[in-house]
């Protein structure tokens, strides 16, 4: 380590940055987000700046987006000029832009929104890593100076031209893959293909990384060597071309890391110095972090550098475990060499075949060790950001990676030559098409195997730290054992050395599996209620102390694919692979469209036990039929709830108060399932979109002392989930007087067009002294019931606790 000073410099840089962020994070955020307090949601603004980079968006070919640097911003009605080093700009049409153009824009300036649910993609953190804190939804654009950066513009035009070649020479699905893999352009990438690659463990092929850069660079160097060009010429040329490729593909973190390390490798050859991979990795990390300090917390940085750290630090130890130590390896190699020579001399054909098989097996074993090492170092990062791992990823990579060099070279050459000779480019890309078809078939084949994706949940930060401490401890212990074995071999204590070696091999094989257990979710044994932020809709998750998972509603009218992008990611963070009950309170879209998505996506990775619907007279409503048909397709049991039905798990009971069996209320809202949850002294009332006749039915039950006693209904409720997102007429004074809630939870969308929650409702809640929590202000609301009740918004820095101790 002392011989690698850049590793120490990297460690010091990271520690200093973490210490600085701990001390000055609030001050820094106030500087970065300089419009906080000036406008709340968005403001009309006039912006001038220089176009730095055009960035296509996945699945959005109908609009143009770019990064604007050196921005001067003036808000409507103000004369003050504000400055931002970088802005993300979106134009709602296809506008031709060039890097280096100076532009004047008007539009809606808004802060980039953060994630409001656990597991949800965090746009704010993603753009923060790029040094972008605000986005402009531009309505007008005027190019005030057409001067361009000649190098950037040339590379941008080349990138676009190669993209056109891929689009015309390949089907849409394959052209999207190649554009992402070679150009870093994911605007054409099919979402299903991206998901298939990620679930199969080969999603790294869709991001430009060291694999792509090294393949292209090594191919270029071999070409130069065959032409007889001097190293003094082709190495600087190679460095220039690598830099140009990085610029053309927008220098993502993985590309930057690969380019820096490749330049250091070529420079070592040029100056006849020894290349040190560990030092080069540290140098690349320091350079990137000095430019983008927040990259330290990004998924791409952690995965890219974690994978390389696994190769450089873990692989040598795995090789020692499986191949033996230096003395033993040398002896086995000599024995094998003489036996191979004898076999080839006596049986040439058989000997050649055996040598070929042995070489292939050795290559496969090496790839298996590399994949295993990468998995060990990146597993905590993968679980933290994705909460799941592809079970057969290592095996699929063994089949896919050997063809990756051919795929990358043919794709690049096909795009490049297609700019000059389209026929030849199409000829090269036809092979690419068959290779990608093979990849897809392999992924589909492994997808049919049981457990192809394991949902393990998001580990806590302390679990990740503990994992890496134990992993480093294991490596240090194995290093000491290796020295001990070498000393015993040198002292001719073969029997003792063999015993230590077997002990070390057993430990090296078993302990990594034990380490994985450190990352699994720790059962809390408490009751948990999570009101998810699904926009304008409802989605409530219940986790019972005995381990059952219940989902009450899941839908939205303001968010697209709410099941896929908000509810499912949350369930994955909790490691949920089985939902015992999925309850749809009524048939409105803002309560069920996410449930339908979840059922459609269910399968091997997670399953749903029973779908519960209200027992109403009209079961032919479109919403109910959608849920019933989807459930039948997925072999999910369908049952019905009515007043008096009760689910009991130990001390927890979930009682249905509405609707009466076979009810024919005039409105779907009136027929909403109302659930009264009770757990020891804690109680909660979930009301769906309760209104009208349904509200009268609930009032009748709560007003009757005999029914309260028969149903074991508490005198007052700890929590009330407000009906109908806090509409004007929901939860009237009479109902609130019967419920007497201590806290009220409201699920509604930010700045929704209905004005929810209505000010009259909020006043009624204040009059009955109920604390108010809202998803539009605090994000997902998590209620944890242990000895005390804790209520915490996902965006809140500190939780709110009831002063009263419920469980002495």
Secondary structure, DSSP 8 states (H G I E B T S, - for coil): -TT-HHHHHHHHHHHHHHHHHHHHHHHHHHHHSTTTTT-SSEEEEEEEEEEEEE--BTTB-SSEEEEEEEEEEEETT----EEEEEEEEEESS-----TT-EEEEEEEEEE-----STTS--HHHHHHHTT--EEEEEEEEEEEE----HHHHHHHHHHHHHHHHHHHHS-HHHHHHHIIIII---TT--HHHHHHHHHHT-GGGGS--HHHHHHHHHHHHHHHHHHT--HHHHHHHHHHHHHHHHHHTT--HHHHHHHHHHHHHHHHHHTT----HHHHHHHHHHHHHHH-GGGGGSHHHHHHHHHHHIIIIIHHHHHHHHH--HHHHHHHHHHHHHHHHHHHHH-HHHHHHHHHHHHHHHHHHHHHHHHHHHHHHHHHHHHHHHSEEETTHHHHHHHHHHHHHHHHHHHHHHHHHHTT-HHHHHHHHHHHHHHHHHHHHHHHHHHTSTTSEEE-----HHHHHHHHHHHHHHHHHHHHHHHHHHHHHHTT-HHHHHHHHHHHHHHHHHHHHHHHHHTS-----SEEEEE---SSEEEEEEE-TTS-EEEEEEEESSSTTHIIIIIHHHHHHTT--EEEEEEESSS-HHHHHHHHHHHHH-SSS-EEEEEEEE-BS-TTSHHHHHHHHHHHHTT-EEEEE-TT-EEEETTEEEEEEE--TTB--SSTTTT--EEEEEETTEEEEE-TT--HHHHHHHHHHHH-HHHHHHHT--SS-SEEE-GGGG-TTSS-HHHHHHH--SEEEE---TT-TT--S-HHHHHHHHHTT-EEEEHHHHSSEEEEESSSEEEEETT-SS-EE-SS-S--
